């Protein structure tokens, strides 16, 4: 049965008072963030701490995932060729040591936007501060050339979110469970030096056995990093929450995932794929 009332551990407030400077910088440079477009509950916390996950290739997605609040459409318009440079400049002004870049899905583009990702990574690599670079990409319809183009730009972390267990992939029209696993496998094959990362939302109706099966499938493609968080319904138009998992269950899942060989796991109700992103690679040189 769907449930609506949140338990006590899910009462985080969004307060923008101390996040004003970050919001103004993003607006001034014309930078979109998944924090805002997806209604992330951590937005004010991250903005306050001068963190944000950059959303490139516009803010209109060509897929219609039932759990996502990002605007949907079939003709988002051409990519902005100046956007990669603006992202790099924003990262410089924010003083980011770990930069996360994601995008909407762009099935309308021949390469799915892979070249745009690669160019953004290349410009971030040129910053004097030499931040770690993490990309969180769509599936590119498992196009090996598109995946190779992003991997060749040498991000430190190549992320692609599995999102949910195999049985619930009807919530992701146009996506395919096996294809998403293949994206992670292909990235590692194209550039063995990069770490791969994925995330799962829990509370959509999955069983513990299905979650553990997903962990094993991810380890079979040598996925290094894992983020586990509670699905929170961003809008009444989105699919309902089926269960609120306690922090204790998230900790149990973390232990199981680590026992299967993941190098780093973040698992808690408010964890999202880019939340505490810098922790995955460990302390960075100053």
Buried (B, 14 or more C-beta within 10 A) or exposed (E): EEEEEBEEBBEBEEEEEEBEEBBEBBEEBEBBBBBBBBBBBBBBBBBBEBBBBBBBBBBBBBBBBBBBBBEBBEEBEEBBEEBBBBBBBBBBEBEBBBBBBBBBBBBBBEBBBBBBBBBBBBBBBEBEEEBBBBBBBBBBBBBBEBBBBBBBBBBBBBBBBBBBBBEBBEBBEBBBBEBBBBBBBBBBBBBEEBBBBBBBBBBBBBEEEBBBBBBEBBBEBBBBBBBBBBBBBBEEEBBBBBBBBEBEBBEBBBEBBBEBEBBBBBBBBBBBBBBBBBEBBEEEEE
